[in-house]
């Protein structure tokens, strides 16, 4: 028997969070709520301009994401949320929601070796795969030091942590990740 579970996927930009989130969502048959999905709808509705505007919409996106998340937690839904959550900014808010609703969770932290991550982000700049409102070309200088680290701190949450190195996507053991999440979703009685 399954019970409610919140799957939290985090990591730096270009670490494969969205790819992993979409795949887990499809394979588990659960909703997938991701920051970029909300932010891109705001871009389409309100327009986009410069890096400052993108940051302001990013802050609004987090507010909407936490609002939607709380509604889902109140209904005891199982879902995936994904963003480049920052431990110092988002841990307490997520932790308080988990405690308030007595909600089980699992955190997945995606990371990549720094040089590879930097190259992956540069390559992404050359494609039209991302909404232009993200203005990644303007964020390049700002993000470069973090990208070179390849890994950010995990969120400080009372739940299991699964770390996934995505430097070489062909080496990611997706089956093991799926099995670990399923074990959290269907704990042995």
C-alpha positions in Angstrom: 0.0 0.0 0.0 1.3 3.4 -0.9 1.1 6.6 1.2 1.6 10.2 0.5 5.1 11.3 -0.4 6.8 14.5 -1.5 9.7 13.9 -3.9 12.0 17.0 -3.9 14.5 17.3 -6.7 17.1 20.0 -6.5 20.5 20.9 -7.9 22.3 23.6 -9.9 21.1 24.6 -13.3 21.8 22.1 -16.1 22.3 19.1 -13.7 19.4 17.2 -15.2 16.7 17.9 -12.6 13.9 18.4 -15.2 14.8 15.3 -17.2 14.8 13.2 -14.0 11.6 14.8 -12.7 9.6 14.3 -15.9 10.8 10.7 -16.1 9.9 9.9 -12.5 6.6 11.6 -12.9 5.7 9.5 -15.9 7.0 6.2 -14.4 5.3 6.7 -11.0 2.1 8.3 -12.4 2.3 11.3 -10.1 2.2 15.1 -10.6 5.3 17.0 -11.3 5.5 20.7 -10.2 8.6 22.5 -11.3 9.7 26.1 -11.0 10.5 26.7 -14.6 7.1 25.4 -15.7 5.4 28.1 -13.5 7.9 30.8 -14.4 7.6 30.2 -18.1 3.8 30.6 -17.9 4.4 33.9 -16.1 6.8 35.0 -18.9 4.1 34.1 -21.4 1.4 36.0 -19.5 3.4 39.1 -18.2 6.2 39.2 -20.7 10.0 39.2 -20.1 12.6 41.8 -20.3 16.0 41.6 -18.5 17.8 39.7 -15.7 16.2 41.9 -13.0 12.7 41.0 -14.3 13.6 37.4 -14.5 14.7 37.5 -10.8 11.5 39.2 -9.7 9.4 36.6 -11.6 11.6 33.9 -10.0 10.7 35.2 -6.5 7.0 35.2 -7.5 7.4 31.7 -8.9 8.7 30.4 -5.6 5.7 32.0 -3.8 3.3 30.3 -6.2 5.2 27.0 -6.0 5.0 27.0 -2.2 1.3 27.9 -2.4 0.5 25.1 -4.8 2.7 22.7 -2.7 0.8 23.5 0.5 -2.6 22.8 -1.3 -1.2 19.4 -2.5 0.1 18.6 1.0 -3.2 19.4 2.6 -4.9 16.9 0.2 -2.3 14.2 1.1 -1.2 14.0 -2.6 2.0 12.3 -3.7 3.9 14.6 -6.0 7.3 15.7 -7.3 8.6 19.3 -6.9 11.7 20.5 -8.6 13.8 23.6 -8.5 17.3 24.8 -7.9 16.3 25.2 -4.2 18.9 26.8 -2.0 19.6 25.3 1.4 19.9 28.7 3.1 16.7 30.1 1.5 14.3 27.2 1.2 15.2 24.6 3.9 13.2 26.1 6.7 10.1 26.7 4.6 10.0 23.2 3.2 10.9 21.7 6.6 8.0 23.6 8.3 5.6 22.3 5.7 6.7 18.7 6.1 6.4 19.0 9.9 3.0 20.9 9.8 1.5 18.2 7.6 3.4 15.3 9.0 4.6 14.5 5.5 7.1 12.0 4.4 9.6 13.1 1.8 12.7 12.1 -0.1 15.2 14.6 -1.5 17.1 14.0 -4.7 20.2 16.2 -5.3 21.5 16.2 -8.8 25.1 17.3 -9.4 27.7 17.3 -12.1 31.5 17.8 -12.2 32.0 21.6 -12.5 33.8 21.8 -15.8 31.2 19.5 -17.4 28.4 21.5 -15.9 29.8 24.8 -17.2 30.1 23.3 -20.7 26.5 21.9 -20.5 25.2 25.3 -19.5 27.1 27.0 -22.3 25.7 24.4 -24.8 22.2 25.2 -23.5 22.8 28.8 -24.4 23.2 27.8 -28.0 19.9 26.0 -28.2 16.3 27.2 -28.3 15.2 24.6 -25.7 14.7 27.1 -22.9 12.3 30.0 -22.8 14.0 33.2 -23.8 12.6 34.9 -20.6 15.2 33.1 -18.5 17.8 35.3 -20.2 20.5 32.7 -19.5 23.0 34.6 -21.6 22.7 37.5 -19.1 22.9 35.2 -16.1 26.1 33.5 -17.4 28.6 35.7 -15.4 26.5 35.5 -12.3 26.1 31.7 -12.4 29.6 30.7 -13.6 31.2 30.4 -10.1 28.4 28.2 -8.8 28.4 26.1 -12.0 32.1 25.4 -11.6 31.4 24.0 -8.2 29.1 21.5 -9.8 27.3 20.7 -6.6 25.2 22.8 -4.2 24.4 22.0 -0.6 21.4 19.7 0.0 18.4 21.1 1.7 18.4 20.6 5.4 15.3 18.3 5.7 14.3 15.4 7.9 14.2 12.9 5.0 16.4 10.5 3.0 18.8 12.1 0.6 19.6 10.5 -2.8 22.6 12.0 -4.6 22.7 11.6 -8.3 25.9 12.4 -10.3 24.8 13.4 -13.8 28.2 14.2 -15.3 27.7 11.3 -17.7 23.9 10.7 -18.2 24.6 7.3 -19.6 26.1 6.2 -16.2 23.1 7.3 -14.1 21.5 4.3 -12.6 17.9 5.4 -13.1 16.5 2.0 -12.0 18.2 2.4 -8.6 16.7 5.9 -8.2 13.3 4.7 -9.2 13.6 1.8 -6.8 14.7 4.1 -3.9 11.7 6.4 -4.5 9.3 3.5 -4.8 10.7 2.2 -1.5 9.8 5.5 0.1 6.4 5.5 -1.5 5.6 1.9 -0.5 7.3 1.4 2.9 7.2 -2.0 4.4 4.5 -2.3 7.0 
